[in-house]
Amino acid sequence: MKAPAWILLSALCASFFPLTPLASAAAPGDIDALIRGALAVPGEFSADALIRIAALDKIEKNRRIELLAQAFQRASGAQQAYKRHAAPMRQDGSVGYWNRVYSQDLDTLSLRLRAVEEMLPLDSVKARELFLQIPSVATPRVKCEEFQVYDVGRFYDLLGKIAQQSFTEPETADGAPFKLLQKYSGTWTSPVEAAPMARVIAAAKVKDADFRTLVASFAGALGKVYGDDRSFAYSIAIGKEIQALAEECKRRQVSPLPLLEGYRLYLVVNLSAARCADDDLMQGGKASFAAFAVQPTEQPTGDFVSFFNDKLRMPPLQAIHEEEATPSRLEGVATGLRVCQDVECRALADPYRGLVFGPNGLPYRPAEREKPEWQARFQAVLSTLSNWKESSGATPAEYFREKCAAYGDLLGLAPNGPSREAALHAVLDFVNSNPFQTANRMEWFLPVNALIGRVGLDPLGLGKFADALRKASDPVIAMYASLEAVAPRTPDRILPLL
């Protein structure tokens, strides 16, 4: 079953119905009151808000440091420990949706890393102290039935920055950056960590002897990582990072052979193990969603084996042969990719399409959407959507995300005026104190975040609705609406949420 029409048509709609550019920021409010509000909401929202407040230039340095330290501690209250990324699959489904959910960076690790990143230019020693309080990454193995892998690259990117920016010259000369990197170079345990760790080592400003030690430690860990085929298949970008690290070895006159031996073992062990039966749907495939639904762009052409054999192998290493790369068995496929299977959701697809395309098959232009007949059809669809109650055909989570997706795309169609205001209030009524917030705060917050973002992109046209958001009964919505006025986001941070 295909994804709902409002999802499949979202990219097309954006080209015909662009959003209004960001206008000037709202006047600053009471910072102290905003901080009190931030401290009164659940952990992930509290930490996120404090980080945004701490970025304000009007706040003096010591207080910014204090706020970031509080945010770091509050992050422990987040429901999700790690960020995830939906592996792109050549099937209809919710890949793009989940990547928008996690792009909010409201998991514990992302929040802590954001606090440390903001702390680094303010107090590099304090930033390093906080970073070292973060437990080593320990992501669970991903089953074949799952399509979301863990995304911890930011941890290693920040590790590299801490090593390069937080030590004094005497500390650097004494090998402090090397000692920091050595703590992590051989302790990683998931395929999703391999590429970012290799990148950190390749860029490390350490002595050649210390570099050799880091490479050896990393190479030793390579052969021990197996049993997570979903993450392995997703992490095809490792090939180019290994190539770059090998080139750095040659530049430093360090033999890359141990590294390439470890990588060969890594490939053979994982390729010849039990593998997911739908890997062919992921490698090189594109999902049905436009946003965030592609693999990392910096990846080798071809597959793991051909890249190793053609680009990396050096004597006396043997090429990887077919029998070494043949899975011992195939097991499991990803589930949960298909959406809008219940009758109520599917019934909305055709009416929505009728708002996008006219009888001639061409998209309605903005002027046509101002006409009374189009407005009447819009109000009818909005009324049907608002009256859609949870049914036995969908789980509470499916019902929430499908209804929010429909609301979001209706907002993308509605011109300024009564129709758009009605849609905005319908969304607010649905998410305000919605019980789904308890089950998954991060997912519940996505439509809230998008709603507040829309107001931020068009403060003149939606200023009246901004007041309704600030007066919402839900404290999270009210706090974030006030935060947007004091610490507005740029369009590049809002648009990916829509």
LOBADO-32551 format. One line per 10 residues: their letters; for each residue x, z, y of C-alpha. Coordinates in nm, 4 decimals. Layout:
BEGIN
A	X,Z,Y; ...
% end
This chain:
BEGIN
MKAPAWILLS	0.0000,0.0000,0.0000; 0.1416,-0.0960,0.3383; 0.2087,0.1558,0.6131; -0.0679,0.2022,0.8721; -0.1113,-0.0738,1.1249; -0.0124,0.1477,1.4160; 0.3267,0.2028,1.2537; 0.3919,-0.1540,1.1453; 0.3008,-0.2880,1.4896; 0.4833,-0.0286,1.6981
ALCASFFPLT	0.7873,-0.2434,1.7743; 0.5688,-0.5391,1.8729; 0.3505,-0.3215,2.0933; 0.6538,-0.1856,2.2767; 0.7533,-0.5359,2.3831; 0.4111,-0.6010,2.5363; 0.3282,-0.2518,2.6615; 0.6511,-0.1023,2.8055; 0.6672,0.2555,2.9218; 0.6928,0.3496,3.2857
PLASAAAPGD	1.0533,0.4233,3.3993; 1.1623,0.7796,3.4614; 1.0780,0.9071,3.8072; 1.2456,1.1838,4.0020; 1.2723,1.5262,3.8423; 1.0290,1.8038,3.9208; 1.1292,2.0829,4.1529; 1.3140,2.3749,3.9840; 1.1005,2.6686,3.8745; 1.1773,3.0268,3.7967
IDALIRGALA	1.4811,3.0138,3.5668; 1.4514,3.3783,3.4674; 1.0877,3.3359,3.3669; 1.1782,3.0261,3.1696; 1.4521,3.2148,2.9847; 1.2091,3.4937,2.9015; 0.9688,3.2362,2.7662; 1.2449,3.0779,2.5590; 1.3366,3.4116,2.4048; 0.9741,3.4703,2.3022
VPGEFSADAL	0.9323,3.1613,2.0806; 1.0617,3.0929,1.7257; 1.4337,3.0508,1.6677; 1.4790,2.6747,1.6774; 1.2728,2.6373,1.9949; 1.4434,2.9342,2.1575; 1.7932,2.8014,2.0850; 1.7039,2.4474,2.1957; 1.5579,2.5665,2.5247; 1.8507,2.7975,2.6013
IRIAALDKIE	2.0966,2.5125,2.5425; 1.9050,2.2890,2.7816; 1.8857,2.5623,3.0444; 2.2571,2.6347,3.0104; 2.3337,2.2715,3.0947; 2.1939,2.3148,3.4465; 2.4689,2.2976,3.7076; 2.2892,2.5437,3.9327; 2.3570,2.8261,3.6844; 2.6934,2.9938,3.7276
KNRRIELLAQ	2.9523,2.9582,3.4573; 2.9460,3.3071,3.3054; 2.5711,3.2990,3.2652; 2.5878,2.9563,3.1021; 2.8358,3.0965,2.8506; 2.6053,3.3903,2.7853; 2.3040,3.1623,2.7313; 2.4956,2.9423,2.4887; 2.6087,3.2452,2.2915; 2.2451,3.3592,2.2719
AFQRASGAQQ	2.1392,3.0117,2.1608; 2.4019,3.0179,1.8864; 2.2586,3.3427,1.7529; 1.8945,3.2388,1.7901; 1.9620,2.9258,1.5845; 1.9725,3.1386,1.2698; 1.5940,3.1680,1.2963; 1.5330,2.7955,1.2455; 1.3273,2.6991,0.9396; 1.5598,2.4139,0.8360
AYKRHAAPMR	1.9269,2.4800,0.7616; 2.0575,2.1234,0.7895; 1.9687,1.7946,0.9470; 1.8617,1.5199,0.7102; 1.8481,1.1434,0.7282; 1.6123,0.9219,0.5354; 1.8031,0.6716,0.3260; 1.6773,0.3229,0.4156; 1.4714,0.1799,0.1309; 1.3175,-0.1661,0.1021
QDGSVGYWNR	0.9685,-0.0241,0.0714; 0.6878,0.0661,0.3061; 0.7040,0.4299,0.3954; 0.7900,0.7189,0.6201; 1.1634,0.6581,0.6639; 1.1535,0.6124,1.0414; 0.9144,0.9021,1.0853; 1.1419,1.1510,0.9151; 1.4425,1.0335,1.1104; 1.2514,1.0965,1.4325
VYSQDLDTLS	1.1659,1.4462,1.3107; 1.5284,1.5312,1.2391; 1.6610,1.3522,1.5491; 1.5300,1.6495,1.7476; 1.8311,1.8486,1.6178; 1.6289,2.1643,1.5572; 1.7961,2.2710,1.2327; 2.0274,2.5723,1.2284; 2.3529,2.3767,1.1947; 2.2715,2.1198,1.4643
LRLRAVEEML	2.1641,2.3900,1.7093; 2.4816,2.5890,1.6540; 2.6941,2.2777,1.6927; 2.5135,2.1848,2.0132; 2.5804,2.5323,2.1533; 2.9495,2.5088,2.0650; 2.9764,2.1563,2.2117; 2.8366,2.2797,2.5425; 3.0632,2.5844,2.5290; 3.3824,2.3845,2.4706
PLDSVKAREL	3.4425,2.2684,2.8307; 3.3398,2.6105,2.9652; 3.5449,2.8359,2.7372; 3.7356,2.6597,2.4613; 3.8500,2.9831,2.2960; 3.4942,3.1166,2.2786; 3.3803,2.7791,2.1462; 3.6349,2.7970,1.8654; 3.5359,3.1543,1.7836; 3.1718,3.0507,1.7523
FLQIPSVATP	3.2590,2.7448,1.5455; 3.4493,2.9598,1.2972; 3.1379,3.1753,1.2562; 2.9498,2.8754,1.1174; 2.9493,2.8953,0.7357; 3.1167,2.6057,0.5585; 2.8777,2.3208,0.4892; 2.7055,2.3725,0.1546; 2.4285,2.1159,0.1213; 2.2248,2.1131,-0.2009
RVKCEEFQVY	2.2520,1.8130,-0.4293; 1.9842,1.5546,-0.3591; 1.7675,1.4461,-0.6513; 1.6740,1.0850,-0.7175; 1.3126,1.1712,-0.6417; 1.4155,1.2500,-0.2826; 1.4901,0.9876,-0.0188; 1.6388,1.2194,0.2439; 2.0100,1.2893,0.2345; 2.1894,1.5489,0.4436
DVGRFYDLLG	2.3473,1.4531,0.7742; 2.6405,1.6805,0.8600; 2.8695,1.4340,1.0338; 2.8346,1.6210,1.3617; 3.0009,1.9254,1.2062; 3.3154,1.7284,1.1293; 3.3134,1.5453,1.4630; 3.3113,1.8812,1.6370; 3.5793,2.0141,1.4026; 3.8042,1.7342,1.5243
KIAQQSFTEP	3.7298,1.8155,1.8887; 3.7955,2.1864,1.8360; 4.1294,2.1070,1.6734; 4.2324,1.8837,1.9614; 4.0878,2.0655,2.2623; 4.0745,2.4396,2.2004; 4.4392,2.5292,2.1455; 4.7147,2.5867,2.4003; 5.0360,2.3856,2.3851; 5.2294,2.6743,2.2231
ETADGAPFKL	4.9514,2.7173,1.9646; 4.9564,2.3463,1.8913; 5.3347,2.3473,1.8542; 5.2992,2.6395,1.6130; 5.0637,2.4357,1.3914; 4.7302,2.5998,1.4799; 4.5304,2.2735,1.4645; 4.6724,2.2014,1.1199; 4.5763,2.5459,0.9938; 4.2220,2.4949,1.1205
LQKYSGTWTS	4.1844,2.1539,0.9577; 4.3413,2.2738,0.6335; 4.0557,2.5227,0.6013; 3.8129,2.2312,0.5581; 4.0119,1.9320,0.4314; 3.9728,2.0131,0.0619; 3.6615,2.2302,0.0469; 3.3869,1.9742,0.1123; 3.1510,1.9106,-0.1782; 2.9092,1.6271,-0.0932
PVEAAPMARV	2.9565,1.2499,-0.0583; 2.8040,1.2679,0.2903; 3.0997,1.4807,0.4030; 3.3740,1.2491,0.2785; 3.3668,0.9828,0.5508; 3.3541,1.2219,0.8499; 3.6291,1.4424,0.7027; 3.8498,1.1370,0.6469; 3.7886,1.0352,1.0073; 3.8932,1.3790,1.1341
IAAAKVKDAD	4.2177,1.3725,0.9367; 4.3029,1.0195,1.0521; 4.2722,1.1310,1.4156; 4.4466,1.4680,1.3715; 4.7280,1.5462,1.6155; 4.9541,1.7193,1.3647; 5.3072,1.6792,1.2365; 5.3693,1.4194,0.9666; 5.4402,1.6827,0.7027; 5.1155,1.8625,0.7874
FRTLVASFAG	4.9310,1.5318,0.7860; 5.0602,1.4637,0.4354; 4.9287,1.8027,0.3258; 4.5836,1.7335,0.4735; 4.5631,1.3938,0.3032; 4.6672,1.5426,-0.0310; 4.4055,1.8160,0.0018; 4.1366,1.5627,0.0899; 4.2373,1.3306,-0.1935; 4.2219,1.6191,-0.4402
ALGKVYGDDR	3.8650,1.6970,-0.3359; 3.7550,1.3350,-0.3809; 3.7759,1.3449,-0.7590; 3.5678,1.6624,-0.7796; 3.2592,1.5311,-0.6008; 2.9899,1.3963,-0.8317; 2.6351,1.4565,-0.9500; 2.4538,1.3462,-0.6316; 2.3932,0.9746,-0.6640; 2.1429,0.9526,-0.3790
SFAYSIAIGK	2.4029,1.0816,-0.1324; 2.6785,0.8759,-0.2969; 2.4857,0.5483,-0.2670; 2.3952,0.6225,0.0937; 2.7563,0.6972,0.1916; 2.8915,0.3453,0.1560; 3.0588,0.3774,0.4987; 3.3336,0.5857,0.3364; 3.5224,0.2673,0.2443; 3.6235,0.1868,0.5992
EIQALAEECK	3.7171,0.5480,0.6707; 3.9439,0.5536,0.3654; 4.0922,0.2260,0.4862; 4.1590,0.3710,0.8323; 4.3115,0.6851,0.6825; 4.5350,0.4752,0.4566; 4.6516,0.2755,0.7586; 4.7347,0.5988,0.9400; 4.9337,0.7077,0.6348; 5.1378,0.3881,0.6543
RRQVSPLPLL	5.1932,0.4321,1.0277; 5.3278,0.7804,0.9652; 5.5349,0.6542,0.6696; 5.3307,0.8702,0.4325; 5.2424,0.7075,0.1018; 4.8673,0.6285,0.0842; 4.8837,0.6086,-0.2963; 4.7553,0.9653,-0.3650; 4.4640,0.9006,-0.1295; 4.3733,0.5723,-0.2962
EGYRLYLVVN	4.4112,0.7256,-0.6424; 4.1685,1.0001,-0.5429; 3.9260,0.7486,-0.3980; 3.9417,0.5327,-0.7103; 3.8621,0.8359,-0.9230; 3.5764,0.9269,-0.6869; 3.4263,0.5809,-0.7276; 3.4638,0.5583,-1.1047; 3.3265,0.9066,-1.1685; 3.0196,0.8441,-0.9542
LSAARCADDD	2.9559,0.4816,-1.0481; 2.9748,0.5516,-1.4211; 2.7557,0.8638,-1.4086; 2.3767,0.8824,-1.4280; 2.2428,0.6938,-1.1275; 1.9115,0.6614,-0.9472; 1.7033,0.3735,-1.0769; 1.6191,0.2477,-0.7273; 1.9687,0.2270,-0.5770; 1.9258,-0.1486,-0.5455
LMQGGKASFA	1.6428,-0.0871,-0.2994; 1.8712,0.1124,-0.0713; 2.2066,-0.0632,-0.0493; 2.1863,-0.3306,0.2126; 1.8100,-0.2934,0.2476; 1.5959,-0.2391,0.5526; 1.2977,-0.0122,0.5688; 0.9602,-0.0960,0.7204; 1.0217,0.1161,1.0279; 1.2116,-0.0140,1.3269
AFAVQPTEQP	1.3593,0.3091,1.4587; 1.6567,0.4708,1.2851; 1.5856,0.2754,0.9658; 1.9248,0.1238,0.9029; 2.2421,0.2424,0.7401; 2.5422,0.3249,0.9592; 2.6640,0.0063,1.1243; 3.0312,0.0668,1.0523; 3.0331,-0.0007,0.6819; 3.2328,-0.2317,0.4601
TGDFVSFFND	3.0863,-0.5632,0.3569; 2.9931,-0.5870,-0.0067; 2.9736,-0.2911,-0.2401; 3.2054,-0.0022,-0.3224; 3.3918,-0.1809,-0.6008; 3.4640,-0.5124,-0.4297; 3.5798,-0.3360,-0.1156; 3.8191,-0.1177,-0.3135; 3.9516,-0.4045,-0.5244; 3.9872,-0.6511,-0.2355
KLRMPPLQAI	4.0788,-0.4289,0.0585; 4.2263,-0.1010,-0.0624; 4.3928,-0.1353,-0.4006; 4.7715,-0.1282,-0.4123; 5.0152,-0.1291,-0.7071; 5.0289,0.0386,-0.9499; 4.6534,0.1077,-0.9169; 4.4336,-0.1055,-1.1397; 4.1256,-0.2831,-1.0146; 3.7971,-0.1117,-1.1000
HEEEATPSRL	3.6469,-0.3052,-1.3910; 3.2828,-0.3549,-1.4738; 3.2799,-0.1062,-1.7598; 3.4122,0.1631,-1.5264; 3.1320,0.0999,-1.2787; 2.8440,0.0788,-1.5275; 2.6011,0.3742,-1.5056; 2.5672,0.5880,-1.8157; 2.1914,0.5774,-1.7568; 1.9329,0.5261,-1.4861
EGVATGLRVC	1.7029,0.8081,-1.3900; 1.4446,0.8786,-1.1222; 1.3148,0.6946,-0.8182; 1.2329,0.8132,-0.4688; 0.8783,0.9340,-0.4132; 0.6809,0.9970,-0.0963; 0.7791,0.6703,0.0701; 0.4311,0.5241,0.0886; 0.1956,0.6500,0.3559; -0.1689,0.6170,0.4566
QDVECRALAD	-0.3109,0.6121,0.1049; -0.6277,0.8094,0.1798; -0.9517,0.6339,0.2719; -0.9836,0.7903,0.6174; -0.6403,0.6723,0.7253; -0.6820,0.3212,0.5869; -1.0175,0.2859,0.7592; -0.8472,0.3119,1.0987; -0.6063,0.0234,1.0421; -0.8426,-0.2665,1.1209
PYRGLVFGPN	-0.9958,-0.1059,1.4339; -0.6459,-0.0380,1.5628; -0.5416,-0.3957,1.4974; -0.8452,-0.5031,1.6980; -0.7017,-0.3179,1.9979; -0.3681,-0.4953,1.9655; -0.4757,-0.8533,1.8924; -0.7567,-1.0536,2.0420; -0.9823,-1.3010,1.8575; -0.7222,-1.5728,1.9221
GLPYRPAERE	-0.4615,-1.3740,1.7286; -0.2495,-1.3074,2.0372; -0.1700,-0.9580,2.1689; -0.3859,-0.8360,2.4541; -0.2049,-0.8479,2.7865; -0.2141,-0.5426,3.0178; -0.4811,-0.6957,3.2410; -0.7044,-0.7604,2.9394; -0.6784,-0.3981,2.8345; -0.8277,-0.2988,3.1701
KPEWQARFQA	-1.1554,-0.4761,3.0937; -1.4647,-0.2661,3.0045; -1.5096,-0.4199,2.6584; -1.1531,-0.3332,2.5538; -1.1881,0.0141,2.7018; -1.5093,0.0684,2.5046; -1.3403,-0.0317,2.1769; -1.0505,0.2001,2.2588; -1.2842,0.4946,2.3168; -1.4604,0.4210,1.9866
VLSTLSNWKE	-1.1330,0.4221,1.7924; -1.0198,0.7393,1.9712; -1.3493,0.9085,1.8879; -1.3181,0.8110,1.5207; -0.9626,0.9414,1.5126; -1.0547,1.2695,1.6834; -1.3378,1.3243,1.4338; -1.1104,1.2564,1.1342; -1.1047,1.5780,0.9354; -0.8641,1.6696,0.6596
SSGATPAEYF	-0.9850,1.5147,0.3339; -0.9169,1.5607,-0.0329; -0.7228,1.2343,-0.0342; -0.4296,1.3645,0.1684; -0.2251,1.6825,0.1727; -0.2287,1.8933,0.4918; 0.1154,1.7569,0.5799; 0.0113,1.3949,0.5229; -0.3035,1.4455,0.7265; -0.1075,1.5942,1.0170
REKCAAYGDL	0.1599,1.3254,1.0330; -0.0808,1.0331,0.9818; -0.3173,1.1537,1.2520; -0.0312,1.2209,1.4927; 0.1134,0.8751,1.4233; -0.2222,0.7175,1.5073; -0.2515,0.9189,1.8272; 0.0992,0.8218,1.9301; 0.0356,0.4523,1.8898; -0.2970,0.4702,2.0708
LGLAPNGPSR	-0.1106,0.6261,2.3618; 0.1258,0.3312,2.3494; -0.1700,0.0979,2.4021; -0.3690,0.2909,2.6614; -0.3266,0.1818,3.0249; -0.3176,0.4396,3.3008; -0.6622,0.5726,3.3734; -0.9481,0.7462,3.1895; -0.8630,0.6051,2.8445; -0.5065,0.7288,2.8569
EAALHAVLDF	-0.6106,1.0687,2.9900; -0.8671,1.1030,2.7108; -0.6035,1.0169,2.4503; -0.3564,1.2644,2.5972; -0.6105,1.5476,2.5882; -0.7107,1.4544,2.2323; -0.3493,1.4845,2.1167; -0.3066,1.8146,2.2985; -0.6255,1.9514,2.1434; -0.5002,1.8546,1.7985
VNSNPFQTAN	-0.1483,2.0012,1.8198; -0.2314,2.3049,2.0326; -0.2031,2.6084,1.8009; -0.2327,2.3759,1.5008; -0.1912,2.5744,1.1757; 0.0620,2.3193,1.0478; 0.3117,2.4742,1.2896; 0.3567,2.7596,1.0448; 0.4386,2.5300,0.7530; 0.6916,2.3076,0.9294
RMEWFLPVNA	0.7785,2.3879,1.2893; 1.0163,2.0947,1.3312; 0.7638,1.8393,1.2092; 0.4808,1.9943,1.4115; 0.6962,1.9759,1.7227; 0.7623,1.5999,1.7045; 0.4248,1.4931,1.8531; 0.4461,1.7834,2.0997; 0.7937,1.6734,2.2015; 0.6804,1.3128,2.2360
LIGRVGLDPL	0.3777,1.4152,2.4406; 0.5887,1.6151,2.6850; 0.8393,1.3310,2.6930; 0.5727,1.0801,2.7927; 0.4861,1.2989,3.0898; 0.8540,1.3221,3.1784; 0.8840,0.9433,3.1770; 0.5852,0.9054,3.4099; 0.5534,1.2196,3.6247; 0.3565,1.0378,3.8950
GLGKFADALR	0.0983,0.8836,3.6657; 0.0698,1.1860,3.4345; 0.1369,1.4722,3.6735; -0.2160,1.6064,3.6357; -0.1734,1.6269,3.2596; 0.1610,1.8094,3.2985; -0.0341,2.1010,3.4418; -0.2587,2.1049,3.1337; 0.0521,2.1223,2.9122; 0.1929,2.4160,3.1081
KASDPVIAMY	-0.1393,2.5970,3.0662; -0.1624,2.5322,2.6909; -0.2531,2.8347,2.4829; 0.0351,2.7655,2.2463; 0.3442,2.9381,2.3941; 0.5833,2.6732,2.2600; 0.3950,2.3893,2.4296; 0.3627,2.5831,2.7550; 0.7306,2.6791,2.7571; 0.8545,2.3251,2.6864
ASLEAVAPRT	0.6265,2.1762,2.9517; 0.7838,2.4111,3.2069; 1.1302,2.3366,3.0700; 1.0817,1.9626,3.1199; 1.0157,2.0224,3.4886; 1.3302,2.2332,3.5303; 1.5651,2.0505,3.2901; 1.4254,1.6977,3.2538; 1.5622,1.4740,2.9826; 1.6866,1.1211,3.0392
PDRILPLL	1.4880,0.8312,2.8890; 1.7450,0.7726,2.6145; 1.6621,1.1185,2.4758; 1.2854,1.0667,2.4920; 1.2283,0.7096,2.3811; 1.3591,0.7592,2.0220; 1.0855,1.0207,1.9721; 0.7992,0.7816,2.0499
% end
